[in-house]
Amino acid sequence: MIDLSQSEFELWLRSSYSGAFRIAGHTFEKTKSDEIKIDNGTFSRDEATQICSLLNSKNPFDHLNAVIAILERNGTLLWILLILAILLFVIVAIRIRR
């Protein structure tokens, strides 16, 4: 795995090199169908470029937006929200019984 900046990412997109690399703890890989996999979530090249720029940003809200987009695309966000909903239901059920 190689850590790359935004300009290096754009060079990687245009090159024939298909090795994986990491940006801010997220793995970027090229697929055979000309798409980019980020942590097992499939993105188009334009979306991956935007995610890369958000991850390289110094703004914490941009970074958070990128992480949420990655989690949503690879299905993790759904599981997190489902677990939170179940925990909230359990807390409400316990409060009602008292």
C-alpha positions as CSV (number, residue, x, y, z in Angstrom):
1,M,0.0,0.0,0.0
2,I,1.2,3.5,-0.9
3,D,0.0,6.8,0.6
4,L,-0.7,9.3,-2.2
5,S,-1.6,13.0,-2.5
6,Q,-4.3,14.5,-4.8
7,S,-1.9,15.1,-7.7
8,E,-0.4,11.6,-7.3
9,F,-3.9,10.2,-7.2
10,E,-4.8,11.8,-10.5
11,L,-1.6,10.4,-12.1
12,W,-2.6,7.0,-10.7
13,L,-6.0,7.3,-12.4
14,R,-4.5,8.1,-15.8
15,S,-1.8,5.4,-15.5
16,S,-2.0,1.7,-16.3
17,Y,-0.7,0.9,-12.8
18,S,-3.5,-0.9,-10.9
19,G,-1.9,-1.4,-7.4
20,A,-3.9,-0.3,-4.4
21,F,-2.9,2.6,-2.2
22,R,-4.2,4.4,0.9
23,I,-5.4,7.9,1.5
24,A,-6.2,8.9,5.1
25,G,-6.7,5.2,6.0
26,H,-8.9,4.3,3.1
27,T,-7.9,1.8,0.4
28,F,-8.3,2.8,-3.2
29,E,-8.2,0.1,-5.9
30,K,-8.9,0.0,-9.7
31,T,-11.4,-2.5,-11.0
32,K,-11.5,-4.1,-14.4
33,S,-14.7,-2.3,-15.2
34,D,-13.0,1.1,-15.0
35,E,-14.3,2.0,-11.6
36,I,-12.6,2.6,-8.3
37,K,-13.1,0.6,-5.1
38,I,-12.7,2.5,-1.9
39,D,-12.9,0.2,1.1
40,N,-15.0,-2.3,-1.0
41,G,-17.4,0.4,-2.1
42,T,-17.6,1.0,-5.9
43,F,-17.2,4.6,-7.1
44,S,-16.9,6.1,-10.6
45,R,-13.6,7.9,-11.4
46,D,-15.2,11.3,-10.9
47,E,-16.6,10.3,-7.5
48,A,-13.3,8.8,-6.4
49,T,-11.5,12.0,-7.4
50,Q,-13.9,14.0,-5.3
51,I,-13.6,11.6,-2.3
52,C,-9.8,11.9,-2.6
53,S,-9.9,15.7,-2.6
54,L,-12.2,15.6,0.5
55,L,-9.9,13.2,2.3
56,N,-6.9,15.4,1.6
57,S,-8.7,18.5,2.7
58,K,-7.8,20.2,6.0
59,N,-11.4,20.9,6.7
60,P,-12.7,18.2,9.2
61,F,-16.3,18.5,7.8
62,D,-15.0,17.6,4.3
63,H,-13.2,14.6,5.7
64,L,-16.4,13.5,7.6
65,N,-18.4,13.8,4.4
66,A,-16.0,11.6,2.6
67,V,-16.0,9.0,5.3
68,I,-19.8,9.0,5.4
69,A,-20.0,8.6,1.6
70,I,-17.5,5.7,1.8
71,L,-19.4,4.0,4.6
72,E,-22.7,4.4,2.7
73,R,-21.4,3.0,-0.5
74,N,-19.8,-0.1,1.1
75,G,-22.9,-0.8,3.2
76,T,-21.4,-0.2,6.7
77,L,-23.5,2.9,7.3
78,L,-26.7,0.9,7.1
79,W,-25.4,-1.5,9.7
80,I,-24.3,1.3,12.0
81,L,-27.7,3.0,11.7
82,L,-29.6,-0.3,12.3
83,I,-27.6,-1.0,15.4
84,L,-28.2,2.5,16.7
85,A,-31.9,2.1,16.0
86,I,-32.0,-1.2,17.9
87,L,-30.1,0.4,20.9
88,L,-32.5,3.3,20.9
89,F,-35.5,1.0,20.9
90,V,-34.0,-1.0,23.8
91,I,-33.4,2.2,25.8
92,V,-36.9,3.5,25.2
93,A,-38.4,0.1,26.1
94,I,-36.4,0.0,29.3
95,R,-37.5,3.6,30.2
96,I,-41.2,2.8,29.5
97,R,-41.2,-0.3,31.8
98,R,-40.0,1.7,34.8
